[in-house]
Amino acid sequence: MFLKNMNISPVSFCAKHRDIRKADDIMRHSNKCFPMFSPSYAISHWNRFTQNTNQAELERTAFFNKYSKILDEKVRNKYINDDDSYHLNLFEPLKKEKMGNCKENAIALIATLFANGYEKAARIGLEYEINFVDKKTKKVASTSVFNFDHTCVMTTMDNKEKRKKFEDLIIIDGWLQKTMPMQEARKMYLNIVSDYEKNIIRKEAVDKFKKENINNPNFNLDDYEMKEAIEFGYNDKYTKEQAQEFGKLISEKYPELKLDYVI
């Protein structure tokens, strides 16, 4: 699934926490060191593709098929290797072709964080979660989780005092050029999922819930409240030692990743 018709404003520095500003510096530096054209971003943002017309749909399909094939052949096929847990084989084709989607952007961002000594970070994927909550007992009766084809980075920015809990973590989305607190990220991602996709997800969740209760004569869907939220699942997760090793290897090969000032 894709996040469609997104209208994302550039991040504001007003009243932002120092850690958010540091994360934003890292994101901008990563995008500068590894600039990339993103076919999926173009599909979601360029006016010629976001029109609700048959012609726009035809152009979207042709454009995406063309550039996805190029991306697969010239970039992704070069680094898909189970033995390469740090995706080190990605960076040369990424430098050469300057093409990648959210996955490549997030991997480059992780590398930039580690190269600059920020070891508490993971690449995560978006999940759309629907819970049916019993209106009387307030207990969750059924849960459905739908994965989206989008990945970003979650980090503490190594601030152990401020970011002890999951909800205190920072989300960096280099593909959208956004850095934000967890709660802001949840709201933003929930808002930018298209109504069309939300309706499909809701129907599938309802059908699943009904199927689970097909033999329950007392089942009534009206007895439950549907609650929707964005959750996150790990794509790449590293130990402290792995983060240090990854950071050392990548900064030796690409010394420009290390910022020349303290953030």
Phi and psi in degrees as a GROMACS rama.xvg file:
@    title "Ramachandran Plot"
@    xaxis  label "Phi"
@    yaxis  label "Psi"
@TYPE xy
-120.608  151.263  PHE-2
-86.3414  113.073  LEU-3
-106.178  155.994  LYS-4
52.2768  47.462  ASN-5
-85.8503  131.465  MET-6
-114.495  89.2232  ASN-7
-105.149  126.135  ILE-8
-88.5879  150.147  SER-9
-58.6429  150.243  PRO-10
-65.2676  141.167  VAL-11
-98.8181  142.879  SER-12
-90.3169  -6.67853  PHE-13
-64.4208  127.579  CYS-14
59.0272  23.1935  ALA-15
-85.6525  143.204  LYS-16
-65.2009  152.024  HIS-17
-56.069  -38.9127  ARG-18
-64.2384  -35.2341  ASP-19
-65.7222  -41.8768  ILE-20
-64.2474  -40.1061  ARG-21
-63.8157  -43.7341  LYS-22
-62.5435  -37.5029  ALA-23
-66.9684  -37.9434  ASP-24
-60.7726  -44.3214  ASP-25
-62.1122  -44.4512  ILE-26
-61.2186  -46.4657  MET-27
-65.7321  -37.3832  ARG-28
-67.8921  -40.8197  HIS-29
-61.2574  -44.9617  SER-30
-66.5759  -28.8837  ASN-31
-72.9145  -42.1923  LYS-32
-72.8315  -33.1122  CYS-33
-126.944  70.1336  PHE-34
-67.0266  140.837  PRO-35
-150.253  139.365  MET-36
-82.6535  131.676  PHE-37
-113.355  111.323  SER-38
-58.9518  -39.0956  PRO-39
-69.4267  -33.0949  SER-40
-66.487  -42.6111  TYR-41
-59.6625  -43.2836  ALA-42
-59.9876  -38.268  ILE-43
-82.6924  -22.6343  SER-44
-119.64  -31.5205  HIS-45
-68.2824  133.647  TRP-46
-57.3156  -36.6893  ASN-47
-64.3922  -21.9148  ARG-48
-102.061  -18.4317  PHE-49
-90.2938  -1.69361  THR-50
-70.84  143.087  GLN-51
-89.9094  67.0042  ASN-52
-133.92  160.25  THR-53
-62.8779  -38.4537  ASN-54
-63.5561  -42.864  GLN-55
-63.2784  -38.383  ALA-56
-64.2909  -42.8844  GLU-57
-62.6558  -42.6873  LEU-58
-66.9641  -40.4733  GLU-59
-58.5318  -48.6116  ARG-60
-63.0831  -47.6372  THR-61
-63.5924  -43.9805  ALA-62
-62.5341  -49.1003  PHE-63
-65.0351  -42.1866  PHE-64
-61.3343  -42.4446  ASN-65
-63.1965  -53.0314  LYS-66
-79.1897  -25.9561  TYR-67
-65.5615  -37.6315  SER-68
-64.838  -43.2793  LYS-69
-63.1197  -44.3017  ILE-70
-61.0635  -44.2894  LEU-71
-62.4768  -48.663  ASP-72
-72.4609  -38.5382  GLU-73
-97.3063  -17.1807  LYS-74
-124.055  -63.3137  VAL-75
-65.7211  -37.6228  ARG-76
-68.3547  -13.5377  ASN-77
-84.7301  -20.9525  LYS-78
-123.91  0.7057  TYR-79
-74.6698  101.505  ILE-80
-152.917  118.688  ASN-81
-62.4517  -25.2696  ASP-82
-83.7252  -8.43253  ASP-83
-104.689  73.365  ASP-84
-67.1419  -19.5191  SER-85
-95.9351  1.59975  TYR-86
56.727  35.3508  HIS-87
-64.2819  -25.9762  LEU-88
-73.4258  -7.54811  ASN-89
-72.9358  -37.0962  LEU-90
-69.4833  -34.69  PHE-91
-66.5407  -51.1393  GLU-92
-63.2858  -29.5186  PRO-93
-67.7173  -42.0679  LEU-94
-63.6692  -41.0186  LYS-95
-73.3967  -48.7803  LYS-96
-87.1222  -24.7947  GLU-97
53.0154  45.1513  LYS-98
-139.396  134.599  MET-99
-176.737  157.212  GLY-100
-104.294  -160.137  ASN-101
-60.761  -32.8907  CYS-102
-65.0034  -49.7759  LYS-103
-63.406  -38.8023  GLU-104
-62.4703  -43.4282  ASN-105
-67.8775  -36.7734  ALA-106
-66.0984  -42.3824  ILE-107
-63.143  -36.7347  ALA-108
-67.1784  -43.6873  LEU-109
-57.6232  -45.3468  ILE-110
-59.7169  -41.0317  ALA-111
-67.6694  -40.5103  THR-112
-59.5991  -50.0531  LEU-113
-65.7829  -37.6772  PHE-114
-63.2455  -27.4194  ALA-115
-100.212  14.4462  ASN-116
86.8399  6.28837  GLY-117
-91.3939  101.797  TYR-118
-94.6562  -13.8566  GLU-119
-97.5082  85.3886  LYS-120
-153.632  152.254  ALA-121
-147.326  149.46  ALA-122
-88.224  131.202  ARG-123
-128.484  156.642  ILE-124
-112.514  151.666  GLY-125
-82.0248  140.061  LEU-126
-131.233  137.389  GLU-127
-102.153  114.069  TYR-128
-108.954  131.967  GLU-129
-119.89  125.193  ILE-130
-115.001  137.649  ASN-131
-102.23  115.353  PHE-132
-106.662  127.442  VAL-133
-62.5475  123.347  ASP-134
-65.8492  -25.5884  LYS-135
-87.6571  -50.9587  LYS-136
-87.9805  -17.378  THR-137
66.8267  15.6554  LYS-138
-94.552  148.456  LYS-139
-75.8607  122.401  VAL-140
-95.6318  -26.2896  ALA-141
-157.667  144.372  SER-142
-131.074  134.877  THR-143
-125.427  134.083  SER-144
-122.857  129.265  VAL-145
-120.944  124.997  PHE-146
-84.4249  138.953  ASN-147
-106.85  149.955  PHE-148
-82.3516  64.5263  ASP-149
-150.125  138.606  HIS-150
-135.033  150.37  THR-151
-149.094  -164.334  CYS-152
-124.327  139.43  VAL-153
-116.829  135.561  MET-154
-151.081  157.418  THR-155
-93.4656  -10.5986  THR-156
53.5551  29.1873  MET-157
58.3725  24.8806  ASP-158
-97.0637  89.212  ASN-159
-69.1693  -29.5378  LYS-160
-72.8992  -42.3449  GLU-161
-84.1499  -26.1791  LYS-162
-126.414  61.725  ARG-163
-84.5019  -30.869  LYS-164
-100.822  156.658  LYS-165
-57.0419  -41.9382  PHE-166
-70.4312  -10.9959  GLU-167
-90.5307  -4.59383  ASP-168
-72.8856  164.51  LEU-169
-108.389  137.255  ILE-170
-103.054  129.27  ILE-171
-117.567  121.127  ILE-172
-119.226  92.4363  ASP-173
-67.428  -25.7497  GLY-174
-67.1851  -38.3918  TRP-175
-94.226  -6.18539  LEU-176
58.4567  50.195  GLN-177
-132.399  137.215  LYS-178
-123.429  135.661  THR-179
-162.054  156.2  MET-180
-64.8385  159.737  PRO-181
-55.2919  -47.13  MET-182
-63.3555  -39.4357  GLN-183
-65.0631  -39.1271  GLU-184
-63.6375  -43.7837  ALA-185
-57.4517  -46.3239  ARG-186
-66.1899  -42.8696  LYS-187
-63.5821  -48.8577  MET-188
-63.8845  -37.2718  TYR-189
-63.6837  -38.3172  LEU-190
-73.3294  -28.5462  ASN-191
-93.4834  -4.0276  ILE-192
-70.9797  129.462  VAL-193
-65.2729  152.598  SER-194
-60.007  -35.3227  ASP-195
-59.9678  -46.2001  TYR-196
-69.8232  -38.4957  GLU-197
-60.1921  -40.9671  LYS-198
-65.6711  -38.1845  ASN-199
-64.0145  -45.2156  ILE-200
-61.9403  -45.8959  ILE-201
-61.5273  -43.1448  ARG-202
-62.3037  -43.5488  LYS-203
-64.2103  -38.2444  GLU-204
-67.1022  -42.7875  ALA-205
-63.7232  -44.5964  VAL-206
-61.079  -40.5125  ASP-207
-64.0651  -44.7058  LYS-208
-62.9615  -42.3949  PHE-209
-63.926  -40.1842  LYS-210
-64.4412  -37.2027  LYS-211
-64.5375  -23.2195  GLU-212
-115.207  24.1286  ASN-213
-61.4665  -26.8065  ILE-214
-103.087  13.9181  ASN-215
-102.549  104.41  ASN-216
-66.9852  -18.8249  PRO-217
-95.1313  2.57783  ASN-218
-69.1047  131.944  PHE-219
-142.506  116.603  ASN-220
-58.2296  -29.6323  LEU-221
-67.411  -12.756  ASP-222
-80.7514  -1.50953  ASP-223
-126.163  147.183  TYR-224
-102.728  131.323  GLU-225
-88.8322  123.234  MET-226
-118.485  130.896  LYS-227
-116.744  141.677  GLU-228
-156.987  157.907  ALA-229
-92.3282  129.695  ILE-230
-122.349  174.148  GLU-231
-132.999  137.583  PHE-232
-120.268  147.27  GLY-233
-72.451  134.229  TYR-234
-99.6426  -53.7864  ASN-235
-130.048  128.193  ASP-236
-131.815  134.327  LYS-237
-124.485  144.084  TYR-238
-75.2517  170.318  THR-239
-59.3199  -42.7759  LYS-240
-65.5296  -39.9426  GLU-241
-66.8022  -40.5904  GLN-242
-62.0024  -40.6187  ALA-243
-66.0127  -43.2734  GLN-244
-65.2656  -45.9741  GLU-245
-57.9877  -47.8665  PHE-246
-61.4211  -39.7314  GLY-247
-66.76  -46.5607  LYS-248
-63.706  -44.399  LEU-249
-74.0294  -34.1741  ILE-250
-74.8674  -26.4338  SER-251
-69.152  -38.1579  GLU-252
-80.7196  -34.9814  LYS-253
-129.387  76.709  TYR-254
-60.7576  -21.1408  PRO-255
-66.7569  -13.5241  GLU-256
-68.7164  -26.5515  LEU-257
-78.9599  123.615  LYS-258
-66.7968  144.7  LEU-259
-92.4797  17.3686  ASP-260
-145.052  156.39  TYR-261
-81.8645  130.46  VAL-262
